[in-house]
């Protein structure tokens, strides 16, 4: 059984189509499914064999992990191998014994010869910075995910737009779904009881954001159709987006709040956000899941600990983590000459990180392939 469910990201779909095109020939008695969170439930009625491989292409479902437990528990005698781009899914909870999580990271770089999305491998680091720029930070927030709405609102609330370019190109579309009266408190399930000051500042910033006050005006979307600032893309091409849309932001900046797709779960990954940041040669502050920085550091990525204060990474509370990431690094944004001098002294380090990202992405994919093959061919103990 081969089932390809809804995969909205065309880059992920291109990878799946190429990577698993011969899967059924090689493993005729194994079911294969590729789905995002909108179609995980559609697997139930399609399982035919006692081994199932699921390539899960998305963030955890907004409703939590129940959809996975329902699937695994309804088929207790079936062995599930779940392939995911982020790492550490296996550590989220106590999963049933019939489940194995495998990091299968195609990363945002080429891993096969005819991959049109692998153009990243041919890019050079952007070292020709504009040292006359006044706003030396950037915070890019295309999809209006909840943590991005909160972070940009907090940044606007404390006036960080004086030093940082903040974008939210799809915010008007998001607001239009709610008649422009959308209360930001309805978009996030975090507990603000002990964070009244943060809540007040965030709410003030949200009022600014709804009026586009302090947001950098973006008139072209990242992906075609470029003139429609709504999430209706037919093709995702991150390398083209970097070259055509993002390089001007990177040329004028030295620090980036790199906002990952996953924030509420400790699921680190190698994604285009971090690759863009390092190709663009910006010091990274990660708006990401708990311990993401620690994971990157332990795996050999240079997180610039001597320049960026990553103490926020240990905060489990999502509000404290976000507030800390911004406030303890504010000097990097406000003291422009200080940061530019640091950049001049350390610009050589970005190339090493880009090389690490490409090498690690490829190695992780190779390890994922080998691990999956060993399991399916009974070369590893799957008890």
Secondary structure as a PSIPRED ss2 file (coil, helix, strand):
# PSIPRED VFORMAT (PSIPRED V4.0)

   1 X C   1.000  0.000  0.000
   2 X E   0.000  0.000  1.000
   3 X E   0.000  0.000  1.000
   4 X E   0.000  0.000  1.000
   5 X C   1.000  0.000  0.000
   6 X C   1.000  0.000  0.000
   7 X C   1.000  0.000  0.000
   8 X C   1.000  0.000  0.000
   9 X C   1.000  0.000  0.000
  10 X H   0.000  1.000  0.000
  11 X H   0.000  1.000  0.000
  12 X H   0.000  1.000  0.000
  13 X H   0.000  1.000  0.000
  14 X H   0.000  1.000  0.000
  15 X H   0.000  1.000  0.000
  16 X H   0.000  1.000  0.000
  17 X H   0.000  1.000  0.000
  18 X H   0.000  1.000  0.000
  19 X H   0.000  1.000  0.000
  20 X C   1.000  0.000  0.000
  21 X C   1.000  0.000  0.000
  22 X C   1.000  0.000  0.000
  23 X H   0.000  1.000  0.000
  24 X H   0.000  1.000  0.000
  25 X H   0.000  1.000  0.000
  26 X H   0.000  1.000  0.000
  27 X C   1.000  0.000  0.000
  28 X C   1.000  0.000  0.000
  29 X C   1.000  0.000  0.000
  30 X C   1.000  0.000  0.000
  31 X E   0.000  0.000  1.000
  32 X E   0.000  0.000  1.000
  33 X E   0.000  0.000  1.000
  34 X E   0.000  0.000  1.000
  35 X E   0.000  0.000  1.000
  36 X C   1.000  0.000  0.000
  37 X C   1.000  0.000  0.000
  38 X C   1.000  0.000  0.000
  39 X C   1.000  0.000  0.000
  40 X H   0.000  1.000  0.000
  41 X H   0.000  1.000  0.000
  42 X H   0.000  1.000  0.000
  43 X H   0.000  1.000  0.000
  44 X H   0.000  1.000  0.000
  45 X H   0.000  1.000  0.000
  46 X H   0.000  1.000  0.000
  47 X C   1.000  0.000  0.000
  48 X C   1.000  0.000  0.000
  49 X C   1.000  0.000  0.000
  50 X C   1.000  0.000  0.000
  51 X E   0.000  0.000  1.000
  52 X E   0.000  0.000  1.000
  53 X E   0.000  0.000  1.000
  54 X E   0.000  0.000  1.000
  55 X E   0.000  0.000  1.000
  56 X E   0.000  0.000  1.000
  57 X C   1.000  0.000  0.000
  58 X C   1.000  0.000  0.000
  59 X C   1.000  0.000  0.000
  60 X C   1.000  0.000  0.000
  61 X C   1.000  0.000  0.000
  62 X C   1.000  0.000  0.000
  63 X C   1.000  0.000  0.000
  64 X C   1.000  0.000  0.000
  65 X C   1.000  0.000  0.000
  66 X H   0.000  1.000  0.000
  67 X H   0.000  1.000  0.000
  68 X H   0.000  1.000  0.000
  69 X H   0.000  1.000  0.000
  70 X H   0.000  1.000  0.000
  71 X H   0.000  1.000  0.000
  72 X H   0.000  1.000  0.000
  73 X H   0.000  1.000  0.000
  74 X H   0.000  1.000  0.000
  75 X C   1.000  0.000  0.000
  76 X C   1.000  0.000  0.000
  77 X C   1.000  0.000  0.000
  78 X C   1.000  0.000  0.000
  79 X E   0.000  0.000  1.000
  80 X E   0.000  0.000  1.000
  81 X E   0.000  0.000  1.000
  82 X E   0.000  0.000  1.000
  83 X E   0.000  0.000  1.000
  84 X E   0.000  0.000  1.000
  85 X C   1.000  0.000  0.000
  86 X C   1.000  0.000  0.000
  87 X C   1.000  0.000  0.000
  88 X C   1.000  0.000  0.000
  89 X H   0.000  1.000  0.000
  90 X H   0.000  1.000  0.000
  91 X H   0.000  1.000  0.000
  92 X C   1.000  0.000  0.000
  93 X C   1.000  0.000  0.000
  94 X C   1.000  0.000  0.000
  95 X C   1.000  0.000  0.000
  96 X C   1.000  0.000  0.000
  97 X C   1.000  0.000  0.000
  98 X C   1.000  0.000  0.000
  99 X E   0.000  0.000  1.000
 100 X E   0.000  0.000  1.000
 101 X E   0.000  0.000  1.000
 102 X E   0.000  0.000  1.000
 103 X E   0.000  0.000  1.000
 104 X C   1.000  0.000  0.000
 105 X C   1.000  0.000  0.000
 106 X C   1.000  0.000  0.000
 107 X C   1.000  0.000  0.000
 108 X C   1.000  0.000  0.000
 109 X C   1.000  0.000  0.000
 110 X C   1.000  0.000  0.000
 111 X C   1.000  0.000  0.000
 112 X C   1.000  0.000  0.000
 113 X C   1.000  0.000  0.000
 114 X C   1.000  0.000  0.000
 115 X C   1.000  0.000  0.000
 116 X H   0.000  1.000  0.000
 117 X H   0.000  1.000  0.000
 118 X H   0.000  1.000  0.000
 119 X H   0.000  1.000  0.000
 120 X H   0.000  1.000  0.000
 121 X H   0.000  1.000  0.000
 122 X H   0.000  1.000  0.000
 123 X C   1.000  0.000  0.000
 124 X C   1.000  0.000  0.000
 125 X C   1.000  0.000  0.000
 126 X C   1.000  0.000  0.000
 127 X C   1.000  0.000  0.000
 128 X C   1.000  0.000  0.000
 129 X C   1.000  0.000  0.000
 130 X C   1.000  0.000  0.000
 131 X C   1.000  0.000  0.000
 132 X C   1.000  0.000  0.000
 133 X C   1.000  0.000  0.000
 134 X C   1.000  0.000  0.000
 135 X C   1.000  0.000  0.000
 136 X C   1.000  0.000  0.000
 137 X E   0.000  0.000  1.000
 138 X E   0.000  0.000  1.000
 139 X E   0.000  0.000  1.000
 140 X E   0.000  0.000  1.000
 141 X C   1.000  0.000  0.000
 142 X C   1.000  0.000  0.000
 143 X C   1.000  0.000  0.000
 144 X C   1.000  0.000  0.000
 145 X C   1.000  0.000  0.000
 146 X H   0.000  1.000  0.000
 147 X H   0.000  1.000  0.000
 148 X H   0.000  1.000  0.000
 149 X H   0.000  1.000  0.000
 150 X H   0.000  1.000  0.000
 151 X H   0.000  1.000  0.000
 152 X H   0.000  1.000  0.000
 153 X H   0.000  1.000  0.000
 154 X H   0.000  1.000  0.000
 155 X H   0.000  1.000  0.000
 156 X H   0.000  1.000  0.000
 157 X H   0.000  1.000  0.000
 158 X C   1.000  0.000  0.000
 159 X C   1.000  0.000  0.000
 160 X H   0.000  1.000  0.000
 161 X H   0.000  1.000  0.000
 162 X H   0.000  1.000  0.000
 163 X C   1.000  0.000  0.000
 164 X E   0.000  0.000  1.000
 165 X E   0.000  0.000  1.000
 166 X E   0.000  0.000  1.000
 167 X E   0.000  0.000  1.000
 168 X C   1.000  0.000  0.000
 169 X C   1.000  0.000  0.000
 170 X C   1.000  0.000  0.000
 171 X H   0.000  1.000  0.000
 172 X H   0.000  1.000  0.000
 173 X H   0.000  1.000  0.000
 174 X H   0.000  1.000  0.000
 175 X H   0.000  1.000  0.000
 176 X H   0.000  1.000  0.000
 177 X C   1.000  0.000  0.000
 178 X C   1.000  0.000  0.000
 179 X C   1.000  0.000  0.000
 180 X C   1.000  0.000  0.000
 181 X C   1.000  0.000  0.000
 182 X C   1.000  0.000  0.000
 183 X C   1.000  0.000  0.000
 184 X H   0.000  1.000  0.000
 185 X H   0.000  1.000  0.000
 186 X H   0.000  1.000  0.000
 187 X C   1.000  0.000  0.000
 188 X C   1.000  0.000  0.000
 189 X C   1.000  0.000  0.000
 190 X C   1.000  0.000  0.000
 191 X C   1.000  0.000  0.000
 192 X C   1.000  0.000  0.000
 193 X C   1.000  0.000  0.000
 194 X C   1.000  0.000  0.000
 195 X C   1.000  0.000  0.000
 196 X H   0.000  1.000  0.000
 197 X H   0.000  1.000  0.000
 198 X H   0.000  1.000  0.000
 199 X H   0.000  1.000  0.000
 200 X H   0.000  1.000  0.000
 201 X H   0.000  1.000  0.000
 202 X H   0.000  1.000  0.000
 203 X H   0.000  1.000  0.000
 204 X H   0.000  1.000  0.000
 205 X H   0.000  1.000  0.000
 206 X H   0.000  1.000  0.000
 207 X H   0.000  1.000  0.000
 208 X H   0.000  1.000  0.000
 209 X H   0.000  1.000  0.000
 210 X H   0.000  1.000  0.000
 211 X C   1.000  0.000  0.000
 212 X C   1.000  0.000  0.000
 213 X C   1.000  0.000  0.000
 214 X C   1.000  0.000  0.000
 215 X C   1.000  0.000  0.000
 216 X C   1.000  0.000  0.000
 217 X C   1.000  0.000  0.000
 218 X C   1.000  0.000  0.000
 219 X C   1.000  0.000  0.000
 220 X C   1.000  0.000  0.000
 221 X C   1.000  0.000  0.000
 222 X C   1.000  0.000  0.000
 223 X C   1.000  0.000  0.000
 224 X C   1.000  0.000  0.000
 225 X C   1.000  0.000  0.000
 226 X C   1.000  0.000  0.000
 227 X C   1.000  0.000  0.000
 228 X C   1.000  0.000  0.000
 229 X C   1.000  0.000  0.000
 230 X C   1.000  0.000  0.000
 231 X C   1.000  0.000  0.000
 232 X C   1.000  0.000  0.000
 233 X C   1.000  0.000  0.000
 234 X C   1.000  0.000  0.000
 235 X C   1.000  0.000  0.000
 236 X C   1.000  0.000  0.000
 237 X C   1.000  0.000  0.000
 238 X H   0.000  1.000  0.000
 239 X H   0.000  1.000  0.000
 240 X H   0.000  1.000  0.000
 241 X H   0.000  1.000  0.000
 242 X H   0.000  1.000  0.000
 243 X H   0.000  1.000  0.000
 244 X H   0.000  1.000  0.000
 245 X H   0.000  1.000  0.000
 246 X H   0.000  1.000  0.000
 247 X H   0.000  1.000  0.000
 248 X H   0.000  1.000  0.000
 249 X H   0.000  1.000  0.000
 250 X H   0.000  1.000  0.000
 251 X H   0.000  1.000  0.000
 252 X C   1.000  0.000  0.000
 253 X C   1.000  0.000  0.000
 254 X C   1.000  0.000  0.000
 255 X E   0.000  0.000  1.000
 256 X E   0.000  0.000  1.000
 257 X E   0.000  0.000  1.000
 258 X E   0.000  0.000  1.000
 259 X E   0.000  0.000  1.000
 260 X C   1.000  0.000  0.000
 261 X C   1.000  0.000  0.000
 262 X C   1.000  0.000  0.000
 263 X C   1.000  0.000  0.000
 264 X C   1.000  0.000  0.000
 265 X C   1.000  0.000  0.000
 266 X C   1.000  0.000  0.000
 267 X C   1.000  0.000  0.000
 268 X C   1.000  0.000  0.000
 269 X C   1.000  0.000  0.000
 270 X C   1.000  0.000  0.000
 271 X C   1.000  0.000  0.000
 272 X H   0.000  1.000  0.000
 273 X H   0.000  1.000  0.000
 274 X H   0.000  1.000  0.000
 275 X H   0.000  1.000  0.000
 276 X H   0.000  1.000  0.000
 277 X H   0.000  1.000  0.000
 278 X H   0.000  1.000  0.000
 279 X H   0.000  1.000  0.000
 280 X C   1.000  0.000  0.000
 281 X C   1.000  0.000  0.000
 282 X C   1.000  0.000  0.000
 283 X E   0.000  0.000  1.000
 284 X E   0.000  0.000  1.000
 285 X E   0.000  0.000  1.000
 286 X E   0.000  0.000  1.000
 287 X E   0.000  0.000  1.000
 288 X C   1.000  0.000  0.000
 289 X C   1.000  0.000  0.000
 290 X C   1.000  0.000  0.000
 291 X C   1.000  0.000  0.000
 292 X H   0.000  1.000  0.000
 293 X H   0.000  1.000  0.000
 294 X H   0.000  1.000  0.000
 295 X H   0.000  1.000  0.000
 296 X H   0.000  1.000  0.000
 297 X H   0.000  1.000  0.000
 298 X H   0.000  1.000  0.000
 299 X C   1.000  0.000  0.000
 300 X C   1.000  0.000  0.000
 301 X C   1.000  0.000  0.000
 302 X C   1.000  0.000  0.000
 303 X C   1.000  0.000  0.000
 304 X C   1.000  0.000  0.000
 305 X C   1.000  0.000  0.000
 306 X C   1.000  0.000  0.000
 307 X C   1.000  0.000  0.000
 308 X C   1.000  0.000  0.000
 309 X C   1.000  0.000  0.000
 310 X C   1.000  0.000  0.000
 311 X H   0.000  1.000  0.000
 312 X H   0.000  1.000  0.000
 313 X H   0.000  1.000  0.000
 314 X H   0.000  1.000  0.000
 315 X C   1.000  0.000  0.000
 316 X C   1.000  0.000  0.000
 317 X C   1.000  0.000  0.000
 318 X H   0.000  1.000  0.000
 319 X H   0.000  1.000  0.000
 320 X H   0.000  1.000  0.000
 321 X H   0.000  1.000  0.000
 322 X H   0.000  1.000  0.000
 323 X H   0.000  1.000  0.000
 324 X H   0.000  1.000  0.000
 325 X H   0.000  1.000  0.000
 326 X H   0.000  1.000  0.000
 327 X H   0.000  1.000  0.000
 328 X C   1.000  0.000  0.000
 329 X C   1.000  0.000  0.000
 330 X H   0.000  1.000  0.000
 331 X H   0.000  1.000  0.000
 332 X H   0.000  1.000  0.000
 333 X H   0.000  1.000  0.000
 334 X H   0.000  1.000  0.000
 335 X C   1.000  0.000  0.000
 336 X H   0.000  1.000  0.000
 337 X H   0.000  1.000  0.000
 338 X H   0.000  1.000  0.000
 339 X H   0.000  1.000  0.000
 340 X H   0.000  1.000  0.000
 341 X H   0.000  1.000  0.000
 342 X H   0.000  1.000  0.000
 343 X H   0.000  1.000  0.000
 344 X H   0.000  1.000  0.000
 345 X H   0.000  1.000  0.000
 346 X H   0.000  1.000  0.000
 347 X C   1.000  0.000  0.000
 348 X C   1.000  0.000  0.000
 349 X H   0.000  1.000  0.000
 350 X H   0.000  1.000  0.000
 351 X H   0.000  1.000  0.000
 352 X H   0.000  1.000  0.000
 353 X H   0.000  1.000  0.000
 354 X H   0.000  1.000  0.000
 355 X H   0.000  1.000  0.000
 356 X H   0.000  1.000  0.000
 357 X H   0.000  1.000  0.000
 358 X H   0.000  1.000  0.000
 359 X H   0.000  1.000  0.000
 360 X H   0.000  1.000  0.000
 361 X H   0.000  1.000  0.000
 362 X H   0.000  1.000  0.000
 363 X H   0.000  1.000  0.000
 364 X H   0.000  1.000  0.000
 365 X H   0.000  1.000  0.000
 366 X H   0.000  1.000  0.000
 367 X H   0.000  1.000  0.000
 368 X H   0.000  1.000  0.000
 369 X H   0.000  1.000  0.000
 370 X H   0.000  1.000  0.000
 371 X H   0.000  1.000  0.000
 372 X H   0.000  1.000  0.000
 373 X H   0.000  1.000  0.000
 374 X H   0.000  1.000  0.000
 375 X H   0.000  1.000  0.000
 376 X H   0.000  1.000  0.000
 377 X C   1.000  0.000  0.000
 378 X C   1.000  0.000  0.000
 379 X C   1.000  0.000  0.000
 380 X C   1.000  0.000  0.000
 381 X C   1.000  0.000  0.000
 382 X C   1.000  0.000  0.000
 383 X C   1.000  0.000  0.000
